[in-house]
Amino acid sequence: MRRFEAIVDANHRATAGDAKAGLHPEEFADSLPIVALTCIDARLNPLMPEVLGVPEDKFIWLRNAGNILTGPMSSTMRSLALACVVKGGKEIAIIGHTDCLVGKTSALQLTDRFSALGVPRSKLPDNLQEFFGMFASERQNVMRGVDFARQSPVIGPKIPVHGLMVDIQNGRLEWVVNGYQALETVGAPAQQPISDALKPIRGFENLGEFKIGEMKFPEQRIGETVSSPAQAQPSKTTPTPPASDWQPAAAPVHEEPQPATRFDPSAIFKIVGEDRKIYGPVTAKQLEEWLDEGRIALTALAQKVGYKEWKQLSSFLQRHVPKIPIPPQLPTLKMRSDKHDRRAK
């Protein structure tokens, strides 16, 4: 059992009333210290690092409002990286908590409160949600932070990045993202140089050992079930007029067939919804369903799992190369009977 798996197990036993539940730090000396990013909420003060069972001198505690990471190269990401490089942090945990006031504050409430402090709306950024990192779900906020940390070029590929939720009332921990599983499924090998790990992964389209069942999905998804993609419409042909004397059948008019799937069927994607939340990983079939239902647009930002770039969904469309049509077979020539008789004479 690895460090954070042991932490969650001991935490669950302790919150269930087991007085003997706990950890022996010496058993996990090679995975200490740990780096944690949490919210600034003062209710966390008596919980950390006790709920983790980690000694204070082995706990590097970073905090910001809402435990928010706004990008792979944000200022908080800089602190996480330096905590590992300078302070020797071995593992990172993004820890959200229940009843987060940042997530409960709307943009309108935010502008009203700034106004009460003498800060007019004109002095605030145009996009409040992007600048302040506002969110609607604590769990999705944690997942988004873990994704940014894993994509960051300054976070080494050997460092597990976990996502956890802590109940503000009783200190119970819950997994959101198991960083060990993420490294095993889509992470770079431990021996791989960092420069190589940052390159797009070639040949990942077939997914190989990728285990979709181990990935964590948001609680709320854009779509629910997946149906088979619409089949391509059969080619239409013009009717053949009745033959008088002889004439070849009219060549069928071929319409360019549409691919049954607009995306690589083996690809897995993450997508940014209109609410600026990241959904997924989802399959190409699910994207087909959502497009057909009008739940997403081709202008939405998407990321192919295994790659760092976020691009418009339209850039992942498969380009269909039409096949060269085969000429129709000509019918047997038919002659008028009177011409046949004259030639016979």
Secondary structure as UniProt FT lines:
FT   HELIX           3..15
FT   TURN            16..17
FT   TURN            19..20
FT   HELIX           25..31
FT   STRAND          34..38
FT   HELIX           42..44
FT   TURN            45..49
FT   HELIX           50..52
FT   HELIX           56..58
FT   STRAND          59..63
FT   TURN            65..66
FT   TURN            72..73
FT   HELIX           75..85
FT   TURN            86..87
FT   STRAND          91..97
FT   HELIX           101..104
FT   HELIX           107..116
FT   TURN            117..118
FT   HELIX           121..123
FT   HELIX           128..132
FT   HELIX           138..151
FT   TURN            153..154
FT   TURN            157..158
FT   STRAND          161..166
FT   TURN            168..170
FT   STRAND          173..177
FT   HELIX           179..186
FT   TURN            190..191
FT   HELIX           194..197
FT   TURN            202..203
FT   HELIX           204..206
FT   TURN            208..209
FT   HELIX           212..214
FT   TURN            265..266
FT   STRAND          268..272
FT   TURN            274..275
FT   STRAND          278..283
FT   HELIX           284..293
FT   TURN            298..299
FT   STRAND          301..304
FT   TURN            305..306
FT   STRAND          311..312
FT   HELIX           313..316
FT   HELIX           337..344
//
